[in-house]
Amino acid sequence: MDLHIEDLTVTVDGRDLVHRLDLEAADGEVVGLVGPNGSGKSTALRCVYRALRPSGGVVRIGGDDLWRLPLRRSAQRVAALTQQGSADFDFTVEEVVALGRTPHKQGNQPLTAVERDLCENAMAQMDVTHLARRGILELSGGERQRVLMARAIVQQPSILVLDEPTNHLDIRHQIQLLRYVRGSGLTIVIVLHDLNLAAAACDRIGVLSEGRLVAVGPPEEVLTAPLISEVFGVDVTIVRHPITGDPQILFELDSAPPSGRYQTVATRP
Amino acid sequence: MVDHVGDAGTTAHPTVPRARTALLVAVLVIVLAASALIAIGLGSAAVPPADTLRYLWASVTGGTISADEVTRYQIIWQIRTPRVLLAVIVGAGLAAIGAAIQALVRNALADPYILGVSSGASVGAVAISLFGALSALGIYAVSVGAFLGAMAATALVYLIAYGRVGVTPLRLVLTGVALSFGFQAVMSVMIYFAPTSEATGTVLFWTMGSFGAATWGSLPIAAAFVVVGIIVLRRRSRVLDVMSLGDETAASLGIDAGRARKSLFLMTALMTGAIVAVSGTIGFVGLVIPHITRMITGATHARLLLIAPFLGAILMVWVDLLARTLVAPRELPLGVLTAIIGVPVFIYLMRRRGYVFGGR
């Protein structure tokens, strides 16, 4: 199912957190969103999983205006891994995963055998089967993140919105998750802070800065040294991955920051 | 993993087999019935359980009893039975409300009185008994006043907490706490300037809680609110599960948390108002029984809202029995006893099971 974000604006207290954003993801496409802290990435995503009503613009999924659909209906098509995702009460892992079926159930309808299989498969895919009976509050940040990912999979969406899904994950599970993202066939919008992982995982990348989309396109066109310097304020060297050919971004901690954006105000004696 | 082949589509919770939950309910029903029977029999004039049963049977079926038993019969049927039944209703109601409220405001320290319901009810009740309004309602005037006070307090808290992004759980809790102090101040002023000492007794009743005023007349309304309320809350179990994961997550799972919170709060406020109106403010039950139940059932609301009312009812029956027998003929305030019994039980369970609530 395709996703079209058209002219999306979110205004809070007179300030545009997202300003006239246009972004689309074709059916099965993986679109990354990168940008500095506070550039409006999460805010834009929240409008897609309906945690925040946009001040202007339209979000279309499969041609339908998302915000005109009943919430339950849109949740059947769009699943999300949010940043605010933990529980305050000690549900077990399998209970949390099972709640992913909520938009497909009426009231307290119990899960069917097929749905329970679905839950078990999702837990296996995210490598949390061994945690099934554990309380969600006992888990480490990374384990919890994988549980929430399993819950999103169980929702059987056509569109998956992932807000920093690799947070807290060790490198093996980061790769595992992004492999799932690549192979799922779902339409995916994903916020990533690791530009190298973004380059490897995404078909296209959009770069947000101060609520505006400043570039969008295939990773090798978007992730250029001048753009990264401009948007993030860091100098980088870009090389090609020797096997995949994806752009890989290298940093030098000792080089001076580029002039203009950041200035050294004090140095260590 | 639990093997569920053969009962496809009927098992509500993969973690706990239905049979175990059913067994637990059966045990709790028996314990509750036995507790109620013992509590009805005991008091200043103790009646053996067999006689108690006979009297109850006689009043339900219209049977006969001998003339020298009339006094005992009247104590059993007119005084103790409604009182114990009220304890059952109030205990069950407070436990269910507490469980739901804790999910609604995502706060493990929340209880049924969090939204200023209790202090609002006290203000309403004291105002009625002082100024004699609603006298057309006779003996129910004070209860109606308490109910109206509770509703007014809840509405006020909700309106004040309503902000630009709707009502967030934390704003609700903070507003409730702040306004509770305000209501208490109003109540203190009323008592200070009250012409009679009667008002002081009324206040004690409403702040400490008592089933001393239980009659058959006041029972059905409170029972209706509590029973209907628990059924409604239980029907929204999955919504409560989802809401305890946070509003953002709820939205992504197709639940409008703001809207659900509004309707569920209305439900819990009506229940709490009806309970406070007949029993005053009984602390601790609504806070601790949900936690104790979670240690047994886990956090899932379908099970929590099934088991918690039984535990609340059983605790309340025993607490009331102790309250009226320990220092007879005087009565201890219920709130004192709920704390004395509940705190050690709670601490014991918490240490034994490594129970976690409210995050780490």
Interface residues (C-beta under 8 A of the other chain):
Chain A: R46 Y49 R50 A51 L71 R72 R73 S74 A75 Q76 V78 A79 A80 T82 Q84 G85 S86 A87 D88 F89 D90 F91 T92 E94 E95 V96 A98 L99 G100 T102 P103 K105 G107 N108 P110 L111 T112 A113 R116 C119 E120 A132 R133 G135 L137 E138 A152 Q155 V161
Chain B: M1 H4 V5 A8 G9 T10 T11 A12 H13 P14 T15 Q102 A103 R106 N107 A108 R234 R235 R236 S237 R238 D241 V242 S244 L245 G246 D247 E248 T249 A251 S252 L253 G254 I255 D256 R294 G298 A299 T300 A302 Y355 V356 F357 G358 G359 R360
